[in-house]
């Protein structure tokens, strides 16, 4: 069950000013150790330690391959790739282009695949309005985003 809260957009510059949008309540963030434990508890013949070692190696290998200019697709999860964030304005010509002036950063991109595509998630997700929120989730009520909280 995905719980959500409603936030009103307070950004007067936005076309969505004063509109209400749903945002998911994140109950907990699990790290690699927690994920390994969760996986080992699903009738796995592998221990938490073996699974964590495998996942750690996978993360390191994905990073290595991305930095070599390759994409990595993990079926039913995502296609991982590198994106380039160009500096504002761009170069006037190809000769004027330089990495230091015209590229502001490199970033990780992930596009969902298979059972994690939005179409597939929409078929299985059930939503419920949260009635009481504690912690950081309740503190951020600015709602200053443009859209409806994908």
N, C-alpha and C positions, 0 to 999 in steps of 0.2 A: 504494500500500500504506500503510495507516494502522498505525503501530506504537503499542503501548500498554505502559504499566507498571501494575503492581498496587500499590495502597496500602491499608493497613489503617486503618480508622476508629479514631482514638485518643480521640475525644471521649466521655467517660464519661456525659455528659448525653444523648447521642444514642441513639435506638432502634437505630441501625445500629452501635453500639459493637462493635469487634473484627471486624466484617465486612470482607471484601475487595472492592475495586472497581477496575475498569479505568479508566485515564485516558490520553488520547491524548498521544503525544510530539510536541511541536511542533518541527519541524526548523528552521524559519526563519520570520520575519515579514517579508513584503514590503511596501514602502511604495508610494506612487502612482508614483514614478519606476520602481521595479522592475516593477510591473504593466504600465506603458506599454511598457517594453522587452520584456517577455515577450509582450505582445500584438503588438508590431511584428515579432517573430520568427516569428509564425504566418502566414507568407505574406501579410502585410497590405501593401497599397499605401501605407499611411500610415506616416510616420516616428514614432519614439518621441516626438519633440517635439510633433507634432500630436496624437497620442493622449493624451499627458500633459496638454496644454492642454485638450482636450475633457473629460477626466476631472476635472480641477481645476474647470472651469466647472460640470460636473454636480454636484459636491459642493457648491459654493457655491449653486447654484440649489436643490438639495434643502433645504439649510439655510434659505434664504429662504422657500421654500414652506411648510416645516414651521412656521416662526415666524409665518406668516400663518394657521395653523390648518388647513392642508391635509395630506392624506396623499399620499405619492408611491409608486406601485407600479412597480417595474422587473421586468417579466416574467422568470421563471426566476431571480430573485435574492431580492427581498424587498419587502414593503410597509413603508415607513418612516413612522412616526408619532411624535407627541409624547405622552408620558405624564406624569401629575402624581403626585408622591409626597406624599401627605397626611401631616401631622404626626400623631403618636399621640394618641389620645383624641378627636379631632374636636371640632366645635363643638356646644354644647348646643342651639342653635337656628340658623335661617337668619340671624337678625338678629345673632347673636354671631359669625358667621363672618367672618374677615378673612384676606386673602392672607398677610399677614406672620406671623400666629399659626398658621394652619391648613394652609399649604402649605410643605413643607420643600424641595422642589426640582422642577425639570422635567427630564425625561430622554428620551433617544432610545429608541424601541422599533423593532425590526425583526422581522418575521414572514416566514419563508421562503415562497417561492412556487415553483410549477412544479418544475423538475428539482432544486431544492435542498430540497424538502420531505423530511422524514425518511423517508417511504415510498419515495421515489425514491432517496435516498442508500443506504438499506438494501439495495436491489437490486444496487447496484454496488460498495459498499464491501467491501474485503477487509482483514482484520485480522491482525496478527502481533505476538506478544509481543516487546518489545525486550529484547535480551540485555545491552546495555551502554549506559548513558546518561551523557552528560557535560554539564557546565554546570548552569544553574539548575534544569532539569527534575528532576534527581536529588536536589537539595537539599531540595525540599519533599515530605516524606513524612508530613505530619501527618494527611492523610486525615480531616479533621474535618468533612466535609460530611455532610448527612443522607442523600443519595441515592447512586445508583450512577454518577454522573458522566455523565449524559445523553450 
